[in-house]
Amino acid sequence: MLVLTACDNASPRPSAPANEAVPAAKAPPQTQPLAVARTSERVSIYTKLSETACELIDENREEGPYWLRRCPGPNGWKVEWGESDLRQGIILVSAGGKSADLELSDKVANGAFNILGPAIEWRGARGRPADVVIVRMDVTDNANPERPPKSRLAVAGLTPVPCLVAIVEPGPGQNEKARAIADGSLPECIGN
């Protein structure tokens, strides 16, 4: 699934196998809105975004090529990962079947050509369902397409309804910044 890993370079890759918990660095306890206490021990589970890990559910190779794949996530979540016109995005589908488009191409890439990273990082307290996802998106500079893409991290809360809450620009400590947002009191949804 989408992109995010624990590296600070432009194209990081996760070191943990898909859907395997990895302990996070210790952080001071904080509170999330709605009085849901967050513990200091947060873990990550990764969902791979690849042709082999995700089932092809729709495709059009003719005019305006398009494809859509469904990838398994933790705790009954599914990720619908698609590409159209050299722009990728994901729709998160809960175990109950409710879906939410994170609108990554519009909100993170501002409509520019983009591609998602090789995995989505799900964050949550050890022993509890994930409550946040982090996704890496490499965005092309439309003004200068010869430049390397900018690798941004999108942070999205999962409850009560999945929505994008932060975009972390490239730079030193990018992954740590995204995880600090994911593990703290989440900001309001962007553009809602």
WOVENDA-V444004 format. One record per pair of residues at least 24 apart in sequence whose ideal C-beta (glycine too) atoms are under 8 Angstrom apart, sorted by the first residue. I is the first residue (numbers start at 1). J is the second residue. If there is no record, write none. Layout:
BEGIN
I_J, I_J
END
This chain:
BEGIN
1_46, 1_47, 1_48, 1_49, 1_54, 1_71, 1_73, 1_79, 1_81, 1_90, 1_116, 1_119, 1_120, 1_135, 2_47, 2_49, 2_79, 2_81, 2_90, 2_116, 2_117, 2_119, 2_120, 2_121, 2_133, 2_135, 2_136, 2_137, 3_49, 3_116, 3_117, 3_118, 3_119, 3_120, 3_135, 3_136, 3_137, 3_138, 3_153, 4_117, 4_119, 4_120, 4_121, 4_134, 4_135, 4_136, 4_153, 4_175, 4_178, 5_46, 5_117, 5_118, 5_119, 5_121, 5_136, 5_175, 6_175, 7_175, 8_172, 8_173, 8_174, 8_175, 10_138, 10_148, 10_149, 10_151, 10_170, 11_117, 11_138, 11_151, 12_117, 12_136, 12_151, 12_175, 13_117, 13_118, 13_119, 14_46, 14_118, 14_119, 14_121, 16_44, 16_45, 16_46, 17_46, 18_46, 18_47, 18_48, 18_53, 18_119, 19_45, 19_46, 19_47, 19_72, 19_73, 19_74, 20_45, 20_46, 21_45, 21_126, 22_46, 23_126, 24_123, 24_179, 24_183, 25_176, 25_179, 27_180, 27_183, 30_183, 30_184, 30_185, 31_185, 32_131, 32_184, 32_185, 32_186, 33_185, 33_186, 36_131, 38_125, 38_183, 38_184, 39_125, 39_126, 41_125, 41_126, 42_123, 42_124, 42_125, 42_126, 42_179, 42_182, 42_183, 43_123, 43_124, 43_125, 43_126, 44_121, 44_122, 44_123, 45_74, 45_121, 45_122, 45_124, 45_130, 46_119, 46_120, 46_121, 46_122, 47_71, 47_72, 47_73, 47_74, 47_79, 47_119, 47_120, 47_122, 48_118, 48_119, 49_79, 49_81, 49_116, 49_117, 49_118, 49_119, 49_120, 50_118, 54_79, 54_81, 58_82, 73_120, 73_122, 74_122, 74_129, 74_130, 75_129, 75_130, 77_122, 77_130, 77_158, 79_120, 81_116, 83_115, 86_113, 86_114, 87_111, 87_112, 87_113, 87_114, 88_114, 88_115, 88_116, 88_137, 89_116, 90_116, 90_120, 90_135, 92_133, 92_156, 92_158, 92_162, 94_162, 98_161, 100_161, 100_162, 100_163, 102_135, 102_154, 102_156, 102_162, 102_163, 102_164, 103_164, 103_191, 104_135, 104_137, 104_154, 104_164, 107_154, 107_164, 107_167, 107_190, 107_191, 108_137, 108_139, 108_152, 108_154, 108_164, 108_167, 109_137, 109_139, 109_152, 110_139, 112_139, 112_140, 112_141, 112_142, 113_139, 113_140, 113_142, 113_145, 114_138, 114_139, 114_140, 114_149, 115_149, 117_151, 123_179, 123_182, 123_183, 130_158, 131_157, 131_158, 131_159, 132_156, 132_157, 132_158, 132_182, 132_183, 132_186, 133_158, 133_162, 134_178, 134_179, 134_182, 153_177, 153_178, 155_181, 155_182, 155_186, 157_186, 157_189, 163_189, 163_190, 163_192, 164_189, 164_190, 164_191, 165_189, 165_190, 166_190
END
